[in-house]
Amino acid sequence: MRRTLDTLSRSPERNLVVPILASALGEPGLSGAALALLRVAPETRAPREIIRHYDRLDAEERRSLQEGTRGRLLVACQQLLRSDHTQTRTNIARFAADVLDESPASWGEVLPVLLLLIDDPRHAVRSAARQAFIAGLSRVDPADFRARSDARSPVTNGLAVLLRRFDQHEDPQLISVLFRLGSVGHDLLGRAIGEAWGAAPMIVERAESTRDDLDGVVTAVIRWLRSPFRSTRDAARGIVRGRTDAEFLTCI
């Protein structure tokens, strides 16, 4: 069967080669060989077909795409953002999540792609994009995030959207991520409290009780004491008064 696919890949009927190879993805005994041929196919359509069929690939096949093919596939994702197909858009989010899992330093190129999907009207797309966005950001080096002002701004806007609509996903990892991102994250959390966004109650609850990442929590609370929002300042005072654990009080 591999020989048949090899012969097909050399066919002069190039307009037929890529679609046929793509149709073999996910098929037992064919998928690996078809994917290998699509990876090296010169047609610009080839990486788009890989993304369109990404849900049909197994874990090993997905990992294989992270070396040597990632750049072409990210370009394909950008092109496919115009697609109306739910599965294709969901696959974009899944591929982006895999990239961030393998290479967190790629966040500046990958997270902006996810930003265009986190408000998708289709639940499957929106959910996959939000999960990938939050999980990917949790792996980002805070120092690198602060240093990349060009990429940081749109990502910060996306985080604000997720905080406002926290009741739609209720992922506490988002709040944990913001506590560790430094002043940018702390200001967003303070704004969420001040403007009573959906995440506000959980933010306050976490600051009142958590013993994880105390440095980040303490720094955030101190920053909130100087917030332009009165409700944020009041919440910060309440947190300081309510915490009795020595670890927190020593830091404050």
DASUL-V562145 format. One record per backbone hydrogen bond with DSSP energy under -1.0 kcal/mol. NH is the residue of the N-H (numbers start at 0). CO is the residue of the C=O. E is the energy in kcal/mol with one decimal. If there is no record, write none. Layout:
BEGIN
[[NH & CO & E] [NH & CO & E]]
END
This chain:
BEGIN
[[4 & 0 & -2.1] [5 & 1 & -2.6] [6 & 2 & -2.4] [7 & 3 & -2.4] [8 & 4 & -2.6] [10 & 7 & -2.0] [13 & 11 & -2.1] [15 & 12 & -1.9] [16 & 12 & -1.1] [19 & 15 & -1.8] [20 & 16 & -2.5] [21 & 17 & -2.7] [22 & 18 & -1.9] [24 & 21 & -1.4] [26 & 23 & -2.0] [29 & 26 & -2.1] [30 & 26 & -2.7] [33 & 29 & -2.7] [34 & 30 & -2.8] [35 & 31 & -2.1] [36 & 32 & -1.8] [37 & 33 & -2.3] [38 & 34 & -2.3] [45 & 42 & -1.2] [48 & 44 & -2.1] [49 & 45 & -1.8] [50 & 46 & -2.0] [51 & 47 & -2.5] [52 & 48 & -1.6] [53 & 50 & -1.6] [55 & 52 & -1.9] [56 & 53 & -1.5] [61 & 57 & -2.3] [62 & 58 & -2.3] [63 & 59 & -1.8] [64 & 61 & -1.0] [65 & 62 & -1.7] [72 & 68 & -2.2] [73 & 69 & -2.3] [74 & 70 & -1.9] [75 & 71 & -2.1] [76 & 72 & -2.3] [77 & 73 & -2.0] [78 & 74 & -2.1] [79 & 75 & -2.4] [81 & 78 & -1.0] [82 & 79 & -2.1] [88 & 84 & -2.3] [89 & 85 & -2.5] [90 & 86 & -2.5] [91 & 87 & -1.8] [92 & 88 & -1.5] [93 & 89 & -2.1] [94 & 90 & -2.8] [95 & 91 & -2.5] [96 & 92 & -2.2] [97 & 93 & -1.9] [98 & 94 & -2.3] [99 & 95 & -2.3] [100 & 96 & -1.8] [101 & 97 & -1.9] [102 & 98 & -3.1] [105 & 102 & -2.3] [106 & 103 & -1.6] [108 & 105 & -1.4] [109 & 105 & -2.0] [110 & 106 & -2.3] [113 & 109 & -1.5] [114 & 110 & -2.1] [116 & 113 & -2.1] [117 & 113 & -1.3] [119 & 116 & -1.9] [125 & 121 & -2.8] [126 & 122 & -3.1] [127 & 123 & -1.9] [128 & 124 & -2.6] [129 & 125 & -2.5] [130 & 126 & -2.4] [131 & 127 & -2.2] [132 & 128 & -2.7] [133 & 129 & -2.5] [134 & 130 & -2.5] [135 & 131 & -2.6] [136 & 132 & -2.3] [137 & 133 & -1.6] [138 & 135 & -1.2] [139 & 136 & -1.1] [144 & 140 & -2.3] [145 & 141 & -2.4] [146 & 142 & -1.7] [147 & 143 & -1.5] [148 & 146 & -1.4] [151 & 147 & -2.5] [152 & 148 & -1.4] [154 & 150 & -1.3] [155 & 151 & -2.7] [156 & 152 & -1.9] [157 & 153 & -1.9] [158 & 154 & -2.2] [159 & 155 & -2.0] [160 & 156 & -1.8] [161 & 157 & -2.1] [162 & 158 & -2.2] [163 & 159 & -2.4] [164 & 160 & -1.9] [165 & 162 & -1.2] [167 & 164 & -2.2] [168 & 165 & -1.3] [169 & 165 & -3.4] [173 & 170 & -1.8] [175 & 171 & -1.8] [176 & 172 & -2.6] [177 & 173 & -2.0] [178 & 174 & -2.0] [179 & 175 & -1.3] [185 & 181 & -2.7] [186 & 182 & -2.6] [187 & 183 & -1.6] [188 & 184 & -2.3] [189 & 185 & -2.5] [190 & 186 & -2.3] [191 & 187 & -2.3] [192 & 188 & -1.9] [193 & 189 & -2.6] [194 & 190 & -2.6] [195 & 192 & -1.1] [196 & 191 & -2.6] [198 & 162 & -1.1] [199 & 196 & -1.8] [202 & 198 & -2.1] [203 & 199 & -2.3] [204 & 200 & -2.4] [205 & 201 & -2.5] [206 & 202 & -2.3] [207 & 203 & -2.0] [208 & 204 & -1.4] [209 & 205 & -2.7] [216 & 212 & -2.0] [217 & 213 & -3.2] [218 & 214 & -2.4] [219 & 215 & -1.9] [220 & 216 & -2.7] [221 & 217 & -2.6] [222 & 218 & -1.9] [223 & 219 & -2.4] [224 & 220 & -1.5] [225 & 222 & -1.3] [226 & 223 & -1.9] [232 & 228 & -2.1] [233 & 229 & -2.8] [234 & 230 & -2.1] [235 & 231 & -2.4] [236 & 232 & -2.3] [237 & 233 & -2.3] [238 & 234 & -2.2] [239 & 235 & -2.3] [240 & 236 & -2.5] [241 & 237 & -2.1] [242 & 238 & -1.5] [248 & 244 & -2.2] [249 & 245 & -2.7] [250 & 246 & -1.4] [251 & 247 & -2.4]]
END
